[in-house]
Amino acid sequence: MGYRGAVQKPAEFVREQVSTVRDTVATAAASAAAEATTVSGSVSSHVGDFIRSQRSAAQVSLRELARNAGVSNPYLSQVERGLRKPSAEILASIARGLKISAETLYEQAGILDRRAGTAGTVAALRADAALSERHKAVLLELYETYAREHARDLDAQAAPAATPPPPAPFRTSPEKPSEEEPA
């Protein structure tokens, strides 16, 4: 009875299916974990590069910034190299140490959405040492408003060109102006 040997018992079938599902889930989980590590690694590397560039521009040593920010020297070094992802509180401390707005670091870390406008203009306003944080915030708000309005105007100008004008009404003969009868 070779036919009976080909039929799987229900318990074996279920075990095989469970094993297949486990393998599929494990593969998917490993793939998702690798992707998440890549994404968070690029964000923390980006914020670390930004912190390093701001520190260099301010001509502040790593030790001095660590002391001013109230974080350890090794930890700050790891943040700059993208090995650690700092919390919002640590970013705020580092921003104080660099004398820049915490919002700037939050944007670099992906905590806040980037403001509208040209990144160079926004960076220049934030880097200007002659402006207080309050003045920077006001100027950035005005700049963002003007940039949004300009983008809206450009969109409005482009919209009519994209849609053809409506066809003229069909007329069989020229219309004569109606004459009103005197009352």
PyMOL commands that set and color helices and strands:
alter all, ss='L'
color gray80, all
select helices_A, chain A and resi 2-6+10-57+62-69+73-80+88-98+102-109+119-127+133-162
alter helices_A, ss='H'
color red, helices_A
deselect
rebuild
show_as cartoon
